[in-house]
Each structure stands twice: as structure tokens, then as C-alpha cells.
Amino acid sequence: MGSSWTRTLARSRAARHRTRRGSHYQEFRPRRRSKGAETTSKGDASMGTFRIEVPAHYNFARDTVDRWAEDGGRPAMLWVDDEGAGHAFTFRHFARRSRQVTGLLRSFGVGRGDRVVVVLGREVAWWEVMLGLIRLGAVPAPGTTLLTARDLLYRIQRTEAVAVITDPQGAARVDEIRDQCPSLRVGIVVGGTRPGWIPYEEAVAAAPPDEGEVTRADEPMLIYFTSGTTGYPKMVLHEHSYPLGHRVTGELWCDLQPGDLHWNVSDTGWAKAAWSSFCGPWVAGATVMVDRKPGKFDPQRTLALIERHRPTSLCAPPTVYRLLVLEPLDRYDLSSLRSCVSAGEPLNPEVIHAWQKATGVIIRDGYGQTETVCMVANWPGLPVKPGSMGKPAPHAEVAIVDERGQVLPPGREGDIAIRVEPERPVGVFREYWKDPEGTAARRVGPWYITGDRGIMDEDGYFWFVGRADDVIISAGYRIGPFEVESALVEHPAVAEAAVVASPDPVRGSIVKAFVVLAPGYAPSDALAAELQEHVKNATAPYKYPREIEFVGELPKTISGKIRRVELREREMRRKAAGAGNGAADGGGAGE
């Protein structure tokens, strides 16, 4: 495979950091590339020649992970425990363990095409289980550990899952509803024991290795549930070619190659884990860094781990970057970073500038969905327009279209759409499983309609306006929440902001802002008025928030996206009840 395959990952400090985990010993040496390399390593020339070849048969475990495992010492993961210590795992470890997972599952009657619900935190077992299921040809349906018994019931029933693999807490919730799940035959518990459940560690260690199935590239591989903000979650069905689509995510957007250490700050229960903790980095041969510690995001721990373990690239949702820039960044050594990306929703330009000033690295936004791979991005080599999502991926046609599917000219707001005929881009989902009506509703002619609104400028850059149902119509004006939120967080008093429509008898709706204050600021009517004036000066005056409510935190999805739908519903209930404009957290303004 060539000498480049024999590189090991290492720390850039003078002293090498050695870690042990079981029988797997690895010395870490991170690949050194200058920060400037990210602007020249790809560029327009290679973007133009980029191609994804999809063979008739493909299996991520057999054809990618096993290939990397041929180099026995090639590092796949740096797993960080609750105390911050790193533990190294090679591709050979995951190849071996996933074969045993496949053997275990097959011995209990789980087979090709069977659905299996996987609910685990950032444990090494999640990667082993996912690979074992993919190798078997079974279809994993990952979920967050925050799911309730009712959530699990919905997912098990909808997928007709034959097995659940989860931790002891998840197993207890499954037991509450197990008698309502006739398809469920097998329960495997990770990290503990529970009556009636198979103990993962013991069972896998004793299982015979199984090479798995030779799967077709167009076979079902993976089901992710949508967030369900406007109804019950839909089942997004991806095929076995899906990881190949993440070459765009890993090789191009994240700019990864063998020797990189990539940290994606995400949970395992949503599609961003497949993007940037699983498929994307591993198709590129890079090593993933995983912080096991659960709980509320800790910006100080995050910065300390960057300093200690020295990842070369970072992927995080906008919320994380917004919290990080509030910390004294000059107290940490962040010099290992040469590439930083963000996705989930647009990142405010002022956060991009603050991060670049402190680290020397510009954050490059990317855009995609649970249904896709990275489809629009600020690619390496592309000049960044702060606040823009960038330009379309080289393997796809993305456009702004009207309700009839007609492509709109630059400067016109419309639906962000992806052409799926005559050929669906690699990595775009096949369908909403068991929901032909929902699938058809997202199609207009040859286009898949994402449900997001945007604008393309004269230079071909795409700009996010909001979810179709997030756009505010006030007195005939169409107002995107992001531009108002971006103006608000430019003010030093604002840590986070969310903007929604609030019912109004005269204007139909008005702009309402929910604001989380930065440390050192207190809610007051005077501050609310100051923020209103600030927005009027920063953007068109008609967009300013006529009501501001100070809150302790904003509701978010597990992926860190602001749940504006929850705030809208709260406003509708409040206005229907005839409530006033007082703020829930002791301060507010309205007019």
C-alpha cells in the first residue's frame, strides 16, 4: 500500500504521549501541516477533478476499515476518558471487534436487512457495533441516550427492530415498553448487566469472528430519524454507498488525510456523527478523537483537551464556537489546529472573526442534512465570505428554486434544492422509509427540496435564510431569523440569541428575540432597548425585534441546533392566553 500508509499519529510536543488500552499500544505523532496549507491543499483545480466512483458492491466495514487495518498499527481513534486521558485504538482493533460483533449477532438470528436500534453514548463500543452491523448487512438505527421510553417505543415499532443495543439506562427504558414491541427478539447491554439482556463485553469476547456479507452499494445500510420538529420523526434511509459520499465531507470539507487527528464535538445519536466521527474521517484514513464524558458542554474542558491531545482539525456546531470565544483563548495552546469547520446552522461572522484572531484559523461553514452528506461548503482554497455557507460540492448540483422548481437568479430568495434526476448524488438518501407521501412531498420535478430557504449571490456563494417554517412574515416583509440573530450576537452583552415570529393582531407577526446574556450582564429594559437600537443600526430597521425576552438558555436539539419551533409554540400559547410582554427571566421590552 505504500510507505505513506505506515505513518503513525503523534503529538507535536517534544515528549511523546504514550497510551494504553487493553492490548492496543499506540504512539501518537500528528501530521504537521501549516495553517496556510488549508488554503492550498485542495483548491479549485482538484475540486474540478474530484470524482466518486461507486462499485456495484461496497461495504464500509469490509472495504474501507479492513483495508486500513492491513497496516496493523494505523490509528483509528483517540478515545478520551472522563479524566481527560487518551486511549488509542487501531483500525485493526475495529476490524477484529466488528467481526466478533457480526458473529454474535448472527448467532442470535440477526441477519441481512434486519433493523437494530443502537442507543449508546460516546463509547468505543458504538463504533464496534455500528461496524459489526454494517458488516452483517443489518441496518442500524442510531439514537441519542436522551430518548425516553416513549421515544424508543416509536423507533422500535417504526423500524420493526429485531434487536436493541444500549446501555443499562437505555435497557431499563426498553423494558418499560418491551411488551409493546413484537418484533424485538434480542437485547444487548453495554457497560453493565441487566436481567434478560446479553452482556456485550462478555458475549463479544466469546463470539466467533464473522467476515459478514458482500453487500450491494444500493442496499439499505443505515436509518437516521429526523429531529421531528414539525411532526413525528421520519426515517431517513441511506444505502451502503453513503460512506463514499462522505469523501466530500472528510477529504474535501474537513481537508483530512492519513495522519490527521480530527475531533468532531458531537454525540453519537445524530447524523453528524456519521459525517465527522465515523464515515468522513475513516474514508480519508484519518484518526478520530472522541471525548467520552457526557453531560453539558464544557468549553474549558474542550480547550484544555485541544491543548493536551493536539487535534489537527475541529468540527463543532455554531453553539460550541460561540461559547468557546467567550473564554480567554489566549490562555490555551491551540496551535495544533490548522482546520476548523462548523455545521448545523450558519455561524455568525463575528464569531468567525474572534476565533480567527485567537487561533489564526478561519472557521469554514458547511451545509447538509440528515438526508445528505456535505452539499455546500467553504472548501479549502475557496475565499471565505463570513456568514455564507460557501459553494456546492463538486459531485452535486445545488440551486435556489421557486415553488415550481424553476431555478431563480442570484439575489432571489427561494428553496435550497439538490438535483436528484437523472442521477442522485452519492450520499443523498434514498427515501423516507415507509413514507412515500413524505418522500414525494420533498420532490419538485428533478429537485429534492431541502426545506431550507436561501439565496445565491452573484459569485455563486449560498446564504442561509432559515428553515422554510422559520421565516418570519411581518407586515408583508419576509425576515430570516439568522440575520437578526447575527446582528444581536455582535453586541458584547449577547452570548446567544434566537429569533421567531410572535403573533400580532396588526402586523400578523412581529420579530421576537430570546436572548442569553454574556457573563457580567444583567437583564433590564434599558439593555433591551439598547439591543433593539443595535439591530436597527446593523440591518434594515424593519427587522429589529419588537420584543426581547432574556432567558437562561435556549432549547436545542441534540445536535446543538436551536429549536425555534419550541419557541414559536411558546409564543403562540402565550399570545392566545393574552399574556403580556414581560420576560421570563426578569427583563424584557416590547412595543
C-alpha positions, 0 to 999 in steps of 0.5 A, a space after each residue: 500500500 505504500 510507505 505513506 500508509 505506515 505513518 503513525 499519529 503523534 503529538 507535536 510536543 517534544 515528549 511523546 504521549 504514550 497510551 494504553 488500552 487493553 492490548 492496543 499500544 499506540 504512539 501518537 505523532 500528528 501530521 504537521 501541516 501549516 495553517 496556510 496549507 488549508 488554503 492550498 491543499 485542495 483548491 479549485 483545480 482538484 475540486 474540478 477533478 474530484 470524482 466518486 466512483 461507486 462499485 456495484 458492491 461496497 461495504 464500509 466495514 469490509 472495504 474501507 476499515 479492513 483495508 486500513 487495518 492491513 497496516 496493523 498499527 494505523 490509528 483509528 481513534 483517540 478515545 478520551 476518558 472522563 479524566 481527560 486521558 487518551 486511549 488509542 485504538 487501531 483500525 485493526 482493533 475495529 476490524 477484529 471487534 466488528 467481526 466478533 460483533 457480526 458473529 454474535 449477532 448472527 448467532 442470535 438470528 440477526 441477519 441481512 436487512 434486519 433493523 437494530 436500534 443502537 442507543 449508546 453514548 460516546 463509547 468505543 463500543 458504538 463504533 464496534 457495533 455500528 461496524 459489526 452491523 454494517 458488516 452483517 448487512 443489518 441496518 442500524 438505527 442510531 439514537 441519542 441516550 436522551 430518548 425516553 421510553 416513549 421515544 424508543 417505543 416509536 423507533 422500535 415499532 417504526 423500524 420493526 427492530 429485531 434487536 436493541 443495543 444500549 446501555 443499562 439506562 437505555 435497557 431499563 427504558 426498553 423494558 418499560 415498553 418491551 411488551 409493546 414491541 413484537 418484533 424485538 427478539 434480542 437485547 444487548 447491554 453495554 457497560 453493565 448487566 441487566 436481567 434478560 439482556 446479553 452482556 456485550 463485553 462478555 458475549 463479544 469476547 466469546 463470539 466467533 469472528 464473522 467476515 459478514 456479507 458482500 453487500 450491494 452499494 444500493 442496499 439499505 445500510 443505515 436509518 437516521 430519524 429526523 429531529 421531528 420538529 414539525 411532526 413525528 420523526 421520519 426515517 431517513 434511509 441511506 444505502 451502503 454507498 453513503 460512506 463514499 459520499 462522505 469523501 466530500 465531507 472528510 477529504 474535501 470539507 474537513 481537508 483530512 488525510 492519513 495522519 490527521 487527528 480530527 475531533 468532531 464535538 458531537 454525540 453519537 445519536 445524530 447524523 453528524 456523527 456519521 459525517 465527522 466521527 465515523 464515515 468522513 474521517 475513516 474514508 480519508 484514513 484519518 484518526 478520530 478523537 472522541 471525548 467520552 464524558 457526557 453531560 453539558 458542554 464544557 468549553 474549558 474542558 474542550 480547550 484544555 483537551 485541544 491543548 493536551 491531545 493536539 487535534 489537527 482539525 475541529 468540527 463543532 456546531 455554531 453553539 460550541 464556537 460561540 461559547 468557546 470565544 467567550 473564554 480567554 483563548 489566549 490562555 490555551 495552546 491551540 496551535 495544533 489546529 490548522 482546520 476548523 469547520 462548523 455545521 448545523 446552522 450558519 455561524 455568525 461572522 463575528 464569531 468567525 472573526 474572534 476565533 480567527 484572531 485567537 487561533 489564526 484559523 478561519 472557521 469554514 461553514 458547511 451545509 447538509 442534512 440528515 438526508 445528505 452528506 456535505 452539499 455546500 461548503 467553504 472548501 479549502 482554497 475557496 475565499 471565505 465570505 463570513 456568514 455564507 455557507 460557501 459553494 456546492 460540492 463538486 459531485 452535486 448540483 445545488 440551486 435556489 428554486 421557486 415553488 415550481 422548481 424553476 431555478 431563480 437568479 442570484 439575489 432571489 430568495 427561494 428553496 435550497 434544492 439538490 438535483 436528484 434526476 437523472 442521477 442522485 448524488 452519492 450520499 443523498 438518501 434514498 427515501 423516507 422509509 415507509 413514507 412515500 407521501 413524505 418522500 414525494 412531498 420533498 420532490 419538485 420535478 428533478 429537485 429534492 427540496 431541502 426545506 431550507 430557504 436561501 439565496 445565491 449571490 452573484 459569485 455563486 456563494 449560498 446564504 442561509 435564510 432559515 428553515 422554510 417554517 422559520 421565516 418570519 412574515 411581518 407586515 408583508 416583509 419576509 425576515 430570516 431569523 439568522 440575520 437578526 440573530 447575527 446582528 444581536 450576537 455582535 453586541 458584547 452583552 449577547 452570548 446567544 440569541 434566537 429569533 421567531 415570529 410572535 403573533 400580532 393582531 396588526 402586523 400578523 407577526 412581529 420579530 421576537 428575540 430570546 436572548 442569553 446574556 454574556 457573563 457580567 450582564 444583567 437583564 433590564 429594559 434599558 439593555 433591551 432597548 439598547 439591543 433593539 437600537 443595535 439591530 436597527 443600526 446593523 440591518 434594515 430597521 424593519 427587522 429589529 425585534 419588537 420584543 426581547 425576552 432574556 432567558 437562561 438558555 435556549 432549547 436545542 436539539 441534540 445536535 446543538 441546533 436551536 429549536 425555534 419551533 419550541 419557541 414559536 409554540 411558546 409564543 403562540 400559547 402565550 399570545 392566545 392566553 393574552 399574556 403580556 410582554 414581560 420576560 421570563 427571566 426578569 427583563 424584557 421590552 416590547 412595543 
